[in-house]
């Protein structure tokens, strides 16, 4: 074992973990707004990747156009989830459990639809972030150039989200609605619009994460749930479902654990180890390891 191997695995773990943190942010954002776990949100990563693949590779749209149109459709998907799933359940007296089951079934539905339309074989992601064989040499460390693009996009997106949530009126509306919907409504905040924006932003974040993960995991059904979705959810749990920074740190931790378990044990166990981490956190620190928003256990 040499230092270059350790550094290479740290860089790879941080890069992939950052995208897990993005998926977790989608979970956290919706939980803060309506206190619901939306499993259909996880399918946004797969849908965005396939949409981008279709627009860029098959319809030959430019990168920017394909990206914007894909994320716009995913944002509309989020809005549809609110009006076609959440609201009908609420009107008929349903609660959190019914919403969880409905979105879980919807996630399974999209997996089946994509399998019928595109087949179950993974498709190579177009080299918009650089060729798969393109590496940057730093000393004795070879880093895939795509990692730099992924980390850069994640960093910019996290900064934009921070400014949006902490420094703008929209962010104040989100926080007020999350804390007390009735009081927010009394002071003139449009709770319905805020909830719609939360759904749209949540699915959009996960959709961007899906496009960023596709160069690593290919355009595949794996992006629509399974291990990747669980790792994003685990990142959110490590942040206590309420702490955005804690969620990003949770994603980074999972990425590092995944890479080092591959390095020291076997790649066959990396998903199992991630699941074990999720269970341990839920049992040992149900409010999250990286949750500084609330105090105490």
Buried (B, 14 or more C-beta within 10 A) or exposed (E): EEEEEBBBBBBBBBBBBBBBBBBBBBBBBBBBBBEBBBBBBBBBBBBBBBBBBBBBBEEEBEEEEBBEBBBBBBBEBBBBBBEEBBEEBEEEEBEEEBBBEBBBEBBBEBBEBBEEEBEEEBBEBBEBBBEBEEBEEEEEBEBBBBBBBBBEBBEEBBEEBEEEBEEEEEBBBBBBBBEEBEEBBEEEBEBEEBBBBBBBBBBBBBBBBBBBBBBBBBBBBBBBBBBBBBBBBBBBBBBBBBBBBBBBBBBBBBBBBBBBBBBEEEEEEBBEBBEEBBEEBEEEBEBBBBBEBEEEE
